Amino acid sequence: MTNDPLRPLGDDERSAILARPRPARSLPLLEQQPKRRYLPLAEARDSDRQYEPLLCVWEVTLRCDLACRHCGSRAGHARPDELSTEECVELVRQLAGIGTREVAIIGGEPYLRDDWTTIIRAIKDHGMRATMTTGGRGLTPERAREAADAGMWAVSVSIDGSRETHDRLRGVKGSYDAAFAALTNLREAGIHVATNTQINRLTMPEMIGMVEPLSAARIRSWQIQLTVAMGRAVDEPEVLLQPYDLLALHPMLAELVPLAKSKGIDVVAGNNVGYFGPHETALRGRTRTGYPGGCGAGRITIGIEADGTIKGCPSLTTSGWSGGNIRETPLKEIWERSPKLRYTRDRTVKDLWGYCATCYYADECRAGCTWTSDVLFGKPGNNPFCHHRALEMKKKGMRERIVRVEEAPGLPFDQGKFELIEEAIP
Amino acid sequence: MRLHPCPECHRHIKNQETACPFCGTSVTPREETLAPAVRVAGRAAIVFATAAAMACGKKDAPPTPAAPDAADMTSSGTVVAVYGPPPQWEEIHEAGIVEPPKPRDGGSG
């Protein structure tokens, strides 16, 4: 611990973390797809028909050429039973049918599927926007041109901090340079580019320093989000922010946003970047209300796993939030009738617990990102990664800290168990 | 909108407040308002189509208080997701590059 709250890791501790070999158990362990069971579909309701999954985020394969040490899905090898080309094209048709406007393909790395351009072309041909989020390591000029020819609209390349930090987080030396090369390749192919960054204890002190290289790469849009305790991120919990780190993070972001803007970069705060502090307008002033509106899973977003499993958000755990599988049930039925996808449509303040149940903003925020809190405590509704909450704690001389008490089992989208410690500020 | 920033401390406060609960500044209560209209003229059709979907739901469906929340979108109509698809539609349209997506033509599946 240092005296600089933006650098919660001391130099020695940081060096030790950077140098540490990856935990053996965080290598891809998936050999066989676990048998899935889903809750029965509920009766159709008129109210559910008002929701359209405007944005679909679709893991088209779990095969990956990076080995990110925070990867929630523990990507590496393909799942044993990923959707075929024909199944993917049919799924695209069904997505268009339920109102999806944009399909963001993710992985693993989508370009490691031989038919990835077929999927892109199908998305475009069905009148939806094809986008992708990628680490970019294998996005060669040829692949970028193939994607552009197929109709890829825009691509967000993940860049996490400095070269040293990025390569360590992404698990492959050279991946930082590869990501910037991918941006060049995409731009030269005529695809719009953006970037996204994980915020954790390794990257937080480096974010201001990222503005120059991103500006030099002519980035115009930069999405930021907190690293969440899922998958491999559970294996190295000391890299995760602590809830009280938001007391330093948000003032820094309030400085970062105008600095980036001065270089032509719009910073877009992801749904889990804390809530309702004095810098809310700086962070989310461009949203239509100017403040966070709670979780969109199952309301405006839908997530798909490579085997056809459907969730309200791609990040939610497979075990807890799968609503059905496209191989067994039409997408429209899952979207409208799965209790798991209806969760945020029906959630009220009564579903909140802990601090969030009594919060001034409970009715608007409803504990923010479902994923962030669910993976910590095994149920959503109490999210300690909140700036307002950290400020209120600080007023009382207190802070909150998370402690891992149970490791994750080692499956894609798995979770461990954390305890929340409330303690006096040292 | 049901919240607005306190003019003094910039914390969001409920529209009915007469004083900021965080800094004590006196404020005038406001009525709840809809999210500001998206600027349609000169913008991409996707902006209009998306905003309309967010504001109204489907044509024949009854209104519901639990309609998708406009705060999940930027003023340019872009959905903000964890995985970060790039929100550049407004800028891209202004450059005259974009063709709007086709309107959807009924359910399927």
Interface residues (C-beta under 8 A of the other chain):
Chain A: D46 S47 R49 Q50 Y51 E52 L54 L55 V57 R93 Q94 A96 G97 I98 G99 R101 E102 A104 I106 G127 M128 R129 T131 T133 A154 V155 S156 H192 V193 A194 N196 R220 S221 Q223 Q225 D266 V268 A269 G270 N271 N272 F276 G277 P278 H279 E280 T281 R284 R286 T287 R288 T289 G290 Y291 P292 G293 G294 G296 R299 I300 T301 C313 P314 S315 P330 L331 K332 E333 R345 D346 Y360 Y361 D363 E364 C369 W371 H388
Chain B: M1 R2 L3 H4 P5 C9 H10 R11 H12 K14 P21 A35 P36 V38 I46 A49 T50 A51 A53 M54 G57 K58 A61 P62 T64 A66 A67 P68 D69 A70 A71 D72 M73 T74 S75 S76 V79 V80 A81 V82 Y83 G84 P85 P86 P87 Q88 E91 I92 P101 K102 P103 R104 G106 G107 S108 G109
